[in-house]
């Protein structure tokens, strides 16, 4: 998932990446870019990598990767597992936990997500928008609920999930155009891939106050999501319920996610303890 | 918290840090070190920083910080808030969520931590050891429970918390010696600061199978912790209950944390879904 975003940089090669060019003659660009390329090689599918796998995925010479690994290990960005492979280190996890849009929001929202989970026994998720994608920052799986594709820190299509549609409906017009001008992947026969139909869906989300994805991501799931707003009124996240498509009507779930979203809005107004 | 670990590097200045020296003539050392120094400037106490605050905290010239910020922003390691200050970006949070010792362990353990929280209505915590410190990777606050000092991604004294003692008791001898040879901060009159007494406490933790901190971190809290083991038998984490010091006996809490730790051990044996 993380890899997708950096593919352009890697395909161009570090010296010719837009970032490296933007740095011009400063000389710092390629070095930091290469370090970030190494970190980008890790993904949920490949959390442990050997030196040669890292070099291949980062498209860098083994000698370059080896030289940089020392420093990344010393600082704790990477660790070695008991088989000598590299993995993302706890230090990077700690630093990431300082991201206000990740851990900060998650901690404020968690009690309300747990309430929603207890009441419904269904999958509860919290997502934020990063550019043109939805990133899931929390999921609580229901004990008997339908399996979902979501992973904390993972990304799913912003046009095919309830949470994604709730976020996109309130995104700046430039972001909406960016998403709708690209080809949209068809996950199921129910996935809406037509830009004009999606614009209609987004208008409906704004009018109703909640978003519905009915089998648009996978054939057995239905998700209903409501936007979470900052004290300034900006949509900063979406809370969603993901259920088996036959188990409930969207309108009944909407009341639950809307009240949960309102409770989280209220929590975001409270001073940080 | 994060800052403490990097203080030595910062005080030495980037060019003369051990890391930079170890990199020798490669020339990559100082650049990556400086980028990491910039990230290290952020802490739970200072999650939003201006350019000049960043330069001051990282002990780098404003021009250097400004040049590197461009690249860190482009990649998403940092973001700007609505007042133009810098903060840790969602991208770094996503990358950190790939750390097996952070998010991976947390996700496996969370259902059991929630069970323990529901049954006790007390504070439940999960910690791992990073060098000579305990890092809390999850906390679930009890609804009527005693307030705690813990923060997810935060560090607390390894000798003054139940979770810390459970981790230290099973740490390599070199780590124990390293901790016990340094002066130990007295948090309360009950904090054990004598190295020999602490060695006795660690032996007792190993013999009993659980650790107790009775008002050693703050005057109103008692914590009881049990080690969580990997399928290879290595202690990889500790689960703890933190209660008001007058509300329960350690032995009664020990049974609860021990059975929760055993359930998490079992979950770590299951294949990743």
Interface residues (C-beta under 8 A of the other chain):
Chain A: X1 X2 X5 X18 X19 X22 X23 X26 X27 X28 X29 X31 X32 X33 X34 X35 X36 X39 X40 X42 X43 X44 X47 X48 X67 X68 X70 X71 X72 X74 X75 X76 X77 X79 X81 X82 X87 X88 X89 X90 X91 X92 X93 X94 X95 X96 X97 X98 X99 X100 X101 X102 X103 X104 X107 X111 X114 X128 X130 X135 X137 X140 X141 X152 X153 X232
Chain B: X1 X2 X5 X6 X18 X19 X22 X23 X26 X27 X28 X29 X31 X32 X33 X34 X35 X36 X39 X40 X42 X43 X44 X47 X48 X67 X68 X70 X71 X72 X74 X75 X76 X77 X79 X81 X82 X87 X88 X89 X90 X91 X92 X93 X94 X95 X96 X97 X98 X99 X100 X101 X102 X103 X104 X107 X110 X111 X114 X128 X130 X135 X137 X141 X152 X153 X232
